[in-house]
Amino acid sequence: MKIGIDSRNLGSATDGIGRFVHNSVKALTALGADLFVYAPSKISANYDIQPGVSVRTANFKGPYARAFWGQAVLPSWALRDRVEILWGPSHRLPFTLEGRIGRVVTIHDLVWLHAAETMRTRTWLGDRLMMKPALKTADVVVTDSTATATALTAEFPWLKSPIKTVAPGTTALPAPGDFSSLERLGITRPYALFVGTLEPRKNLRNLIKAYSLLPASSRSRCDLVIVGGKGWKQTGLADDVRDGALDTNIRFTGFVDDRTLATLYSNCLFLAMPSLYEGFGFPIVEAQSFGKPALTSNTSSMPEVAGGSSVLVDPTDAVAIASAFDRLSIDAAFRERIALGARKNAERFTWENHAKGMVQIFEQAIAQRRKTHA
């Protein structure tokens, strides 16, 4: 099976979809798939592409140039390489594609519909303009979660293509260090952990507000550590905390390497991730792989992904977040009970399982194309 993959997101090592594509390529290659990786510009050096994978890149930089590449150059490459299937792993497909080529698109979320105010205007406009044509073009639509599949069905009742849910995997992190190794980050006391890009959808202002509502005695038992690179509209968070009364309790680490991230997960009391909306929520599974419970939201995909090893809250209710945070931080028996099934839940999400599910879908799309273009 010759599979073409729109790999435009491999240009950035910090792009979450880029990591998704990279792990998918590795897992599909391990299954013996014949892959063609297509990118509009140079692939980040952080992504190692396995021998045997055909890679085609160009020199299209910037959002408008990449959009042109996706509609004009990508289809011609797929035709020239005689791929049997073209996979758009993030909301995009060419408007036109040679008729015999099957086409599959993965929809990770509907943030542009359900949390538009948390998106950059450019990103919102791209999803608004490009997702619907991709849904109309696709032979099969794939989602990361049942929650997203349900939302798609509700929002686009005209959608005729079958919707399949294939959960992504999570990459095994390196062996963690011990607690003392975190001193260089200013972490010396027990802590709850947030992991994610600092952007409005992550609801950090409400998490910090909830933390401020805790009694001083509770804050003295549990700091809040915020891990992640700067996104947008949240660049002043650290300064706001630094100028306030929580300066000694909240730590911003910025982006960290995988070894440090593993150490942070391993030594935290619990994950605190009350996002407004998530298409999946990788930090939930990563924390659970270290046996940690999650405080997360009762919206979108988060209950589905977290399973029973979590405390669910209304992300818009700072008092509810504070109450759950307080109990998880001071009640060790409760925390351990919530964490009992954490590792087992995390084991559901592997890249091998994702790749096997995608291969079945590619075969379905190819068979469908052959019937209609016999």
C-alpha positions in Angstrom: 0.0 0.0 0.0 1.5 3.3 -1.1 0.5 6.0 1.4 1.0 9.8 0.9 1.0 12.0 4.0 0.5 15.7 4.1 3.4 16.4 6.5 3.3 20.2 6.6 3.4 20.2 10.4 6.8 18.6 10.5 8.4 22.0 10.0 8.2 22.8 13.7 9.6 20.6 16.5 7.2 22.2 19.1 4.0 21.7 16.9 1.8 19.2 18.6 0.4 18.0 15.3 4.0 17.7 14.1 4.8 15.2 16.8 1.6 13.4 16.0 2.6 13.1 12.3 6.1 12.0 13.2 5.0 9.3 15.6 2.4 8.1 13.0 5.1 7.9 10.3 7.3 5.8 12.7 4.5 3.4 13.6 3.3 3.0 10.1 6.8 2.3 8.9 7.2 -0.3 11.6 4.1 -2.1 10.2 5.8 -2.2 6.7 3.8 0.6 5.0 5.3 2.2 1.9 5.2 5.9 2.9 5.6 9.2 1.0 6.1 12.1 3.3 5.2 15.4 1.7 6.2 18.8 3.2 6.1 22.3 1.8 9.5 23.2 3.3 12.4 21.7 5.2 11.5 19.2 7.9 12.7 20.0 11.4 16.0 18.3 12.4 14.3 17.1 15.5 12.3 14.6 13.5 14.2 11.5 12.3 12.6 10.0 9.2 13.3 6.3 9.0 15.2 4.8 6.0 12.9 3.6 3.3 10.4 6.5 3.7 10.3 8.7 0.6 10.5 12.4 1.5 9.6 15.3 -0.8 10.1 18.9 0.3 9.9 22.3 -1.4 10.6 25.9 -0.3 7.1 27.2 0.4 7.2 29.3 3.6 4.5 31.2 5.4 0.8 30.3 5.7 -0.3 31.5 2.3 2.5 29.8 0.5 1.8 26.5 2.4 -1.9 26.8 1.5 -0.9 27.1 -2.2 1.4 24.1 -1.9 -1.4 22.0 -0.3 -3.7 22.7 -3.2 -1.4 22.8 -6.2 1.9 21.0 -5.5 0.8 18.2 -3.1 -1.8 16.7 -5.5 0.8 16.6 -8.3 3.3 14.8 -6.1 0.7 12.3 -5.1 -0.2 11.7 -8.7 3.5 11.4 -9.8 4.2 8.9 -7.0 1.1 6.9 -7.8 0.1 6.7 -4.2 -3.1 4.8 -3.4 -4.2 6.9 -0.5 -3.5 10.5 0.6 -3.9 11.2 4.3 -4.5 14.7 5.6 -3.5 14.2 9.3 -4.8 17.7 10.4 -8.0 19.0 9.0 -6.8 19.5 5.4 -7.2 17.8 2.0 -6.6 19.1 -1.5 -9.8 20.4 -3.2 -9.0 18.2 -6.2 -7.1 15.0 -6.4 -6.7 12.3 -9.1 -9.9 10.2 -9.0 -8.3 6.8 -8.2 -6.5 8.1 -5.1 -8.3 7.4 -1.8 -8.4 10.2 0.7 -8.6 10.3 4.5 -8.7 13.3 6.8 -8.1 13.3 10.6 -10.1 15.9 12.6 -8.5 16.4 16.0 -11.0 18.9 17.4 -13.6 21.6 16.6 -12.0 24.4 18.5 -12.9 26.8 15.8 -16.6 26.2 16.5 -16.7 25.5 20.2 -13.9 27.7 21.6 -13.2 30.2 18.7 -12.3 33.0 21.1 -9.3 30.9 22.2 -7.7 30.8 18.8 -5.5 33.0 16.7 -7.6 34.7 14.0 -5.4 33.1 11.2 -5.7 29.6 12.6 -9.5 30.0 13.2 -10.0 31.3 9.6 -7.9 28.4 8.2 -10.0 25.7 10.0 -13.2 27.5 9.1 -12.4 27.7 5.4 -10.5 24.4 5.0 -12.2 21.8 7.2 -15.6 21.7 5.4 -14.1 21.0 1.9 -11.9 18.3 3.4 -14.9 16.6 5.0 -16.8 16.7 1.7 -13.8 15.3 -0.2 -12.8 12.5 2.3 -13.7 8.9 1.7 -13.3 8.3 5.5 -13.1 10.9 8.3 -11.0 10.0 11.4 -11.3 11.5 14.8 -9.1 11.2 17.9 -12.1 10.7 20.2 -15.8 9.7 20.3 -16.6 13.2 21.6 -15.2 14.8 18.5 -17.0 12.3 16.3 -20.3 13.1 18.0 -19.6 16.8 17.6 -18.9 16.4 13.9 -22.1 14.5 13.3 -24.1 17.2 15.1 -22.5 20.1 13.4 -22.4 18.6 9.9 -25.5 16.4 9.4 -24.8 16.5 5.6 -21.6 14.5 6.1 -21.9 11.3 4.1 -18.4 9.8 4.7 -18.1 7.3 7.5 -16.5 8.6 10.7 -14.1 6.4 12.5 -12.4 7.0 15.9 -8.8 6.0 16.2 -7.1 7.3 19.4 -3.6 8.5 19.0 -0.7 7.0 21.0 1.5 8.6 23.5 5.3 8.4 23.3 7.1 6.8 26.1 9.2 9.4 28.0 12.7 8.7 29.3 13.3 7.4 32.8 12.7 10.2 35.2 15.2 11.8 37.6 14.6 12.1 41.3 12.9 15.0 43.0 16.2 16.8 44.0 17.0 17.3 40.3 14.1 19.7 40.1 15.8 22.2 42.4 17.3 24.0 39.4 13.8 24.9 38.4 13.0 26.3 41.8 10.9 23.3 42.8 11.5 22.2 46.3 8.0 21.4 47.7 5.2 19.0 46.7 3.3 20.3 43.6 0.5 19.9 41.2 1.5 20.0 37.5 0.0 21.7 34.5 1.5 20.8 31.0 0.6 22.5 27.8 1.1 25.6 25.6 0.2 28.8 27.4 -2.8 29.8 25.4 -6.4 30.8 26.3 -8.0 27.4 25.6 -5.9 25.9 28.5 -7.8 28.0 31.0 -4.7 29.0 33.0 -6.2 32.2 34.3 -9.0 30.3 35.9 -6.7 27.6 37.2 -4.5 30.3 38.9 -7.6 32.0 40.2 -8.8 28.7 41.7 -5.4 28.2 43.3 -5.6 31.7 44.8 -8.9 30.7 46.5 -7.2 27.9 48.4 -6.5 28.5 52.1 -2.9 29.5 52.8 -2.4 26.2 54.6 -3.3 24.3 51.5 -1.0 26.3 49.3 1.8 25.7 51.7 1.3 22.0 51.2 1.1 22.1 47.4 2.7 24.4 44.9 1.5 24.8 41.3 4.1 24.2 38.5 3.2 25.4 35.0 5.1 23.7 32.2 4.9 24.8 28.5 6.1 27.3 25.9 4.4 30.6 25.4 1.4 30.6 23.1 -0.6 33.8 22.7 -2.6 36.2 24.9 -1.0 34.5 27.9 2.4 36.1 27.8 1.7 38.2 30.9 0.7 35.4 33.2 4.1 34.9 34.8 4.5 38.6 35.4 1.0 38.8 37.0 1.9 36.0 39.3 5.3 37.5 40.1 3.8 40.8 41.1 1.1 39.1 43.3 0.8 37.1 46.5 1.3 33.7 44.8 4.9 34.3 43.6 6.4 31.8 46.1 3.9 29.1 45.2 3.6 29.1 41.4 6.5 28.2 39.1 6.7 28.7 35.4 9.3 26.5 33.8 8.8 27.3 30.1 9.3 24.5 27.6 11.3 21.6 29.0 13.0 18.6 27.4 11.5 15.1 27.6 13.8 14.0 30.5 12.8 16.9 32.6 9.1 16.4 31.7 9.3 12.8 32.8 10.8 13.9 36.1 8.1 16.5 36.6 5.3 13.9 35.9 6.9 11.3 38.1 7.3 13.6 41.1 4.0 15.6 41.0 1.0 14.9 43.3 -1.4 15.2 40.3 -2.0 16.8 37.0 -4.1 20.0 37.0 -5.6 20.5 33.5 -9.0 22.1 33.5 -9.0 23.1 29.8 -11.9 24.7 28.2 -11.8 22.3 25.3 -9.6 19.5 24.1 -9.7 17.2 21.1 -7.7 14.6 23.1 -5.5 15.9 25.9 -2.1 14.2 25.7 -0.9 15.4 29.2 -3.7 13.5 30.8 -2.4 10.2 29.4 1.2 11.1 30.0 0.6 11.8 33.7 -1.4 8.6 34.0 1.4 6.6 32.5 3.4 7.6 35.6 0.5 6.5 37.9 -0.8 10.1 38.6 -4.4 11.1 38.8 -5.8 14.1 36.8 -7.9 17.0 37.7 -9.5 17.8 34.4 -12.7 19.1 32.8 -16.1 17.5 32.3 -16.2 18.8 28.7 -15.3 17.6 25.2 -13.0 14.6 25.1 -11.4 14.9 28.5 -13.8 12.5 30.5 -13.4 9.9 27.7 -9.6 10.1 27.7 -9.1 10.3 31.4 -11.3 7.4 32.3 -12.0 6.8 36.0 -8.6 8.0 37.1 -9.6 11.6 37.3 -11.6 14.2 39.1 -13.8 16.1 36.7 -14.8 19.7 37.1 -16.6 22.5 35.3 -13.7 24.5 33.9 -15.6 27.8 34.1 -16.1 27.4 37.9 -13.1 28.5 39.8 -14.6 27.4 43.1 -15.2 23.9 41.8 -11.6 23.7 40.5 -10.3 25.0 43.9 -12.3 22.4 45.8 -11.1 19.5 43.7 -7.5 20.9 43.8 -7.7 21.2 47.6 -8.9 17.7 48.2 -6.3 16.1 45.8 -3.5 18.1 47.4 -4.3 17.2 51.1 -6.0 13.8 51.0 -3.4 11.2 50.1 -5.8 8.3 50.4 -8.3 9.9 48.0 -5.5 10.8 45.6 -4.2 7.2 45.6 -7.7 5.8 45.1 -8.2 8.0 42.0 -4.9 7.0 40.7 -5.5 3.2 41.0 -6.3 2.7 37.3 -4.2 5.4 35.9 -1.4 3.3 34.3 -3.9 0.8 32.9 -5.9 3.5 31.3 -2.8 5.0 29.7 -1.9 1.6 28.2 -4.9 1.9 25.9 -3.1 4.6 23.9 -0.2 3.3 21.8 1.1 4.4 18.4 1.1 0.8 17.2 -2.6 0.6 17.9 -3.1 3.9 16.1 -1.1 2.7 13.1 -3.1 -0.5 12.9 -6.4 1.3 13.0 -5.2 3.8 10.3 -4.1 1.0 8.0 -7.6 -0.6 8.2 -9.1 2.8 7.3 -6.7 3.3 4.4 -7.7 -0.1 3.1 -11.4 0.7 3.4 -10.9 4.0 1.5 -8.9 2.4 -1.3 -11.5 -0.3 -1.7 -14.2 2.3 -1.9 -12.3 4.3 -4.5 -11.8 1.2 -6.6 -15.5 0.4 -6.6 -16.4 3.9 -7.8 -13.6 4.3 -10.3 -13.5 0.7 -11.7 
